[in-house]
Amino acid sequence: MAVSKLHVASLVLVAISALSSDSATAQKDDLAARPPMGWNSWNHFRDKVDDASVRAQAEAMVSSGMRDAGYTYINIDDTWEGERDANGNIQTNSKFPDMKALADFVHSKGLKLGIYSSPGAKTCAKFEGSLGHELQDARTYAAWGVDYLKYDLCGLRTEMRAAPTPEAAHKIMVDAYVKMRDALRSTGRPIVYSLCQYGDDAVWEWAPSVGGNLWRTTGDITDKYAKMAEIGFSQAGLARFAGPGHWNDPDMLEVGNGGMSLDEYRTHMSLWAVLAAPLLAGNDLSTMAPETIALLTNRDVIAVDQDSAGKQGDRVSAEGPIEIWTRPLADGSKAVGIFNRHPKPLTARVDFSALGFTGAVKAKDLWQAQDLGSVSKPYTVTVPGHGVLLLRVSQ
Ligand code: GLA
């Protein structure tokens, strides 16, 4: 009798722990079932971001149609932080008089609020970090109504440099990310967890196990074709590490910031969509030109990025400056990006049989919104300098 009671009790325990780990996984995956879409303050505003500019972004995200196209997060990057009070609670600085009120405002627009911190004593911009205050900070974020945290290694590198071995330094970093993951989870509030450590230490191999919903795979992007292309095209081979709930993050968008041509920004959006990358606009949404809105809200391109299968694309071929990347999509079709990395137009020859198709294919040009009908190989096309032809191809 005693034995069978014990047996029942242990079965129940096993069932409960299976349930809770299942629901923890489910919650984590639901949180970023698709690559997060939104806006982040850093690329355009840097340390000038404040309450008024964030409110203006939220309003513009709605009025521009970006919210309806899928953009959700309004993310405040570094430089919002103030001092800690006598109890160690983090305060905002004078640029952000009331973070809870700001979160309420963002939520009232049907959007979500993101914030930024570092596991070190200081952030990259030398503001207050979370070291030694992880649980307290997570609780503060939850109380404010924060929905997303970018946790940027920066300041912790001081501790890591003092470690006796690379393994010990790695452990300091991993432990710090685990600590904040547990702190966020303990609040009970679903908060997307974005790791930022610039792609060191093969982060894609361990980021999901420390709770990362997304992790930066590279150093910082700039609003220049050379840097954007270096970052974007370096993502070959990382596809198997991404999936619903956990994404490679080649950094935020520069679309609309003025440093690239329209063809170059089209390449930026297309490559990020093929990569299943988070789409975090990094421009001033309140002053966007119509062509910037068109770039950011192209439904067909967003549908590639947000495809429900959650499979990241990869490079299929590189012939000099012509690169072909494909991404398998949930309906059996494929996104096919034909990229020209040369500054002048070049003619590319696309052999669909080398991309897993047989015979004639049906193709749509996603930027021209043009059905190409039935295409038989070989398909020859001129791609603008630094530009792209982005197709959705089915059998
Ligand atoms: C690092 C990050 C950037 C940004 C800044 C803020 O450089 O990689 O994305 O968050 O810090 O200081």
Boltz pocket constraint, residues with backbone or C-beta under 6 A from the ligand:
constraints:
  - pocket:
      binder: B
      contacts: [[A, 42], [A, 77], [A, 78], [A, 123], [A, 124], [A, 125], [A, 152], [A, 196], [A, 219], [A, 220]]
      max_distance: 6.0
